[in-house]
Amino acid sequence: MKKFIVAPSILTANFLNLKEDLDKLKKAKIEWIHYDVMDYNFVPNLSFGPKILSDIVNEYSFKMDLHLMVKVVDLSIEEYLEPFLLKNVEQITMHYEALSETQIEEFINFCKSRKIKASLSINPETEVSSIKKYLKYIQNILVMSVKPGFGGQKFIENSLTKISSLKEIREMNNYSFLIQVDGGINEKTLKLVQEAGVDMIVAGSYLVGSNVKDLEERVSKIEG
């Protein structure tokens, strides 16, 4: 039985040849794809939107894990998210730091009404205590182990303390959220997050890219 859920981030894929990378992930029996959306506002980078997502879900049956590194301005949360509500979109993550309290409540209610898993993410500088009051209402918490916006960064060690703390809070309160980590995953840090108590592991360059020659072996190590 698999102990951990693996969610490759396609941010490090070659977008001139995205299908080849997706085919490799399919062959490796990957179930989840982590889809990063960046707005050049909340984070200093720009990525992709609903169009590429639509192309992927129309061709593949991956469960889609949407990670929105965005600020929502001049639109309601519902208006912003509607274009992303495509088949196989099973989880949406938004950042605690990018949303007002009202927007967080709107986001959680939106996901509940659409039967989508609601997930909040916290940046490396944000403490677990900041999102404590939301933990009973969400299905996933994403711990950023790098600063959001760029791939290839070094793993930030205090992420392990946050993962352990979230696991303890979950057990003490009988909550049901999963704990996810994103950033700096490699052979060494993989073992550290597994030991700390993570459930779902996002990996970019460790799993996706032309330099990855032993994909199925790496997936097996993540799954445990």
C-alpha positions as CSV (number, residue, x, y, z in Angstrom):
1,M,0.0,0.0,0.0
2,K,1.3,3.5,-0.9
3,K,2.1,5.6,2.2
4,F,2.4,8.9,0.4
5,I,0.7,10.7,-2.5
6,V,3.0,12.0,-5.2
7,A,2.0,15.1,-7.2
8,P,4.6,16.0,-9.9
9,S,4.7,19.8,-10.7
10,I,4.8,20.4,-14.4
11,L,6.3,23.8,-13.8
12,T,9.7,22.4,-14.7
13,A,8.4,20.6,-17.9
14,N,9.6,21.6,-21.4
15,F,6.5,23.4,-22.7
16,L,7.7,22.9,-26.3
17,N,7.2,19.2,-25.6
18,L,4.8,19.0,-22.7
19,K,3.0,16.0,-24.0
20,E,6.1,13.9,-23.9
21,D,6.6,14.8,-20.2
22,L,2.9,14.0,-19.4
23,D,3.2,10.7,-21.3
24,K,6.1,9.7,-19.1
25,L,4.1,10.6,-15.9
26,K,1.2,8.5,-17.2
27,K,3.4,5.6,-17.9
28,A,4.8,5.8,-14.4
29,K,1.2,5.5,-13.2
30,I,1.0,9.0,-11.7
31,E,-2.5,9.8,-10.4
32,W,-2.0,13.5,-9.5
33,I,-0.6,16.5,-11.3
34,H,0.3,19.7,-9.5
35,Y,-0.6,22.7,-11.6
36,D,1.0,26.0,-10.6
37,V,-0.8,29.2,-11.5
38,M,1.2,32.4,-11.0
39,D,0.1,36.0,-11.6
40,Y,3.2,38.2,-11.5
41,N,1.5,40.0,-8.6
42,F,1.5,37.8,-5.5
43,V,4.6,36.1,-6.9
44,P,7.2,37.7,-9.3
45,N,6.6,35.2,-12.0
46,L,3.9,34.3,-14.6
47,S,2.8,30.8,-15.5
48,F,-0.2,29.2,-17.2
49,G,-4.0,29.5,-16.8
50,P,-7.2,27.7,-17.7
51,K,-6.4,27.0,-21.4
52,I,-3.4,24.7,-20.8
53,L,-5.3,23.1,-18.0
54,S,-8.2,22.4,-20.3
55,D,-5.9,20.9,-22.9
56,I,-4.4,18.6,-20.3
57,V,-7.7,17.3,-18.8
58,N,-9.2,16.8,-22.2
59,E,-6.3,14.4,-23.1
60,Y,-5.4,12.8,-19.7
61,S,-7.2,11.4,-16.7
62,F,-4.8,12.8,-14.0
63,K,-6.4,14.2,-10.9
64,M,-5.6,17.9,-11.0
65,D,-4.2,19.7,-7.9
66,L,-4.5,23.4,-8.7
67,H,-2.1,25.7,-6.8
68,L,-3.0,29.3,-7.3
69,M,-0.2,31.7,-6.3
70,V,-2.4,34.7,-7.0
71,K,-4.1,37.7,-5.6
72,V,-7.7,38.1,-6.5
73,V,-8.5,41.8,-7.3
74,D,-11.7,43.3,-8.8
75,L,-13.4,39.9,-9.0
76,S,-15.1,37.7,-6.5
77,I,-13.4,34.4,-5.6
78,E,-16.2,32.6,-7.5
79,E,-15.7,34.7,-10.6
80,Y,-11.9,34.1,-10.5
81,L,-12.2,30.3,-10.0
82,E,-15.0,29.5,-12.4
83,P,-12.7,29.2,-15.5
84,F,-10.6,26.6,-13.6
85,L,-13.6,24.3,-12.8
86,L,-12.8,21.7,-15.4
87,K,-13.1,17.9,-15.2
88,N,-10.7,16.1,-12.9
89,V,-9.9,19.3,-10.9
90,E,-10.2,17.7,-7.5
91,Q,-8.3,20.2,-5.2
92,I,-7.7,23.9,-5.3
93,T,-5.0,25.6,-3.1
94,M,-5.0,29.3,-2.5
95,H,-2.5,31.2,-0.3
96,Y,-3.4,32.4,3.1
97,E,-1.1,35.5,2.6
98,A,-2.8,36.5,-0.7
99,L,-6.4,36.5,0.6
100,S,-8.4,38.6,3.0
101,E,-10.3,36.9,5.8
102,T,-13.5,37.4,3.8
103,Q,-11.9,35.9,0.7
104,I,-10.8,32.8,2.6
105,E,-14.3,32.2,3.9
106,E,-15.6,32.7,0.3
107,F,-13.0,30.3,-1.0
108,I,-13.8,27.5,1.5
109,N,-17.6,27.9,0.9
110,F,-17.0,27.9,-2.9
111,C,-15.1,24.6,-2.8
112,K,-17.6,23.0,-0.5
113,S,-20.5,23.9,-2.8
114,R,-18.6,22.5,-5.8
115,K,-17.5,19.4,-4.0
116,I,-13.8,20.3,-4.5
117,K,-11.1,19.9,-1.8
118,A,-10.3,23.3,-0.3
119,S,-6.6,23.8,0.5
120,L,-4.7,26.7,2.1
121,S,-1.0,27.2,1.6
122,I,1.4,29.0,3.9
123,N,4.7,30.6,2.9
124,P,8.0,29.9,4.7
125,E,7.6,33.0,6.9
126,T,4.1,32.2,8.0
127,E,3.5,30.3,11.2
128,V,1.0,27.5,11.5
129,S,-0.9,29.4,14.2
130,S,-2.0,31.9,11.5
131,I,-4.3,29.4,9.9
132,K,-5.3,27.4,12.9
133,K,-8.9,28.6,12.9
134,Y,-9.4,27.3,9.4
135,L,-8.0,23.8,9.9
136,K,-11.4,22.2,10.8
137,Y,-12.9,23.5,7.5
138,I,-10.3,22.6,4.9
139,Q,-9.2,19.3,3.4
140,N,-5.5,20.1,2.8
141,I,-2.8,22.4,4.0
142,L,0.2,23.1,1.7
143,V,3.4,23.9,3.5
144,M,5.7,25.8,1.1
145,S,9.2,24.7,1.7
146,V,10.6,27.3,-0.7
147,K,9.5,30.8,-1.5
148,P,6.6,30.6,-4.0
149,G,7.2,31.6,-7.6
150,F,10.2,29.7,-8.8
151,G,11.4,26.2,-9.2
152,G,14.8,24.8,-8.3
153,Q,15.1,26.5,-4.9
154,K,16.8,25.0,-1.8
155,F,14.6,23.3,0.8
156,I,13.9,25.5,3.9
157,E,14.4,23.4,7.0
158,N,11.8,25.0,9.3
159,S,9.2,23.5,7.0
160,L,9.7,20.2,8.9
161,T,8.7,21.7,12.2
162,K,5.5,23.0,10.5
163,I,4.6,19.6,9.1
164,S,5.1,18.0,12.5
165,S,3.1,20.7,14.2
166,L,0.2,20.2,11.8
167,K,0.3,16.5,12.3
168,E,0.1,17.0,16.1
169,I,-2.8,19.5,15.7
170,R,-4.7,17.1,13.5
171,E,-4.3,14.2,15.9
172,M,-5.3,16.2,19.0
173,N,-8.4,17.6,17.3
174,N,-9.4,14.7,15.2
175,Y,-9.2,16.8,12.0
176,S,-9.1,15.2,8.6
177,F,-7.0,17.5,6.5
178,L,-4.0,16.2,4.6
179,I,-0.6,17.7,4.9
180,Q,1.2,18.6,1.7
181,V,4.7,20.0,1.0
182,D,6.0,21.8,-2.0
183,G,9.5,22.9,-2.9
184,G,13.1,21.6,-2.8
185,I,12.3,17.9,-2.9
186,N,15.2,15.6,-3.7
187,E,16.6,12.3,-2.5
188,K,17.6,13.8,0.9
189,T,14.7,16.1,1.7
190,L,12.2,13.5,0.6
191,K,13.1,11.3,3.6
192,L,12.9,14.3,5.9
193,V,9.4,15.3,5.0
194,Q,8.2,11.7,5.1
195,E,9.5,11.3,8.6
196,A,8.0,14.6,9.7
197,G,4.5,13.4,8.8
198,V,3.6,14.7,5.3
199,D,0.8,13.0,3.3
200,M,1.2,14.5,-0.2
201,I,4.5,15.4,-1.8
202,V,4.9,17.9,-4.7
203,A,8.1,17.5,-6.7
204,G,9.2,19.5,-9.7
205,S,12.7,19.0,-11.1
206,Y,13.1,15.7,-9.1
207,L,10.3,14.1,-11.3
208,V,9.8,16.3,-14.4
209,G,12.4,17.2,-17.0
210,S,14.7,15.8,-19.6
211,N,17.3,15.0,-16.9
212,V,15.1,12.5,-15.1
213,K,16.0,9.1,-16.4
214,D,14.8,6.9,-13.5
215,L,11.3,8.3,-13.1
216,E,9.5,5.2,-12.0
217,E,12.2,4.5,-9.3
218,R,11.9,8.0,-8.0
219,V,8.1,7.8,-7.9
220,S,8.4,4.5,-5.9
221,K,10.6,6.2,-3.3
222,I,8.1,9.0,-2.8
223,E,5.2,6.7,-2.5
224,G,7.0,4.7,0.2
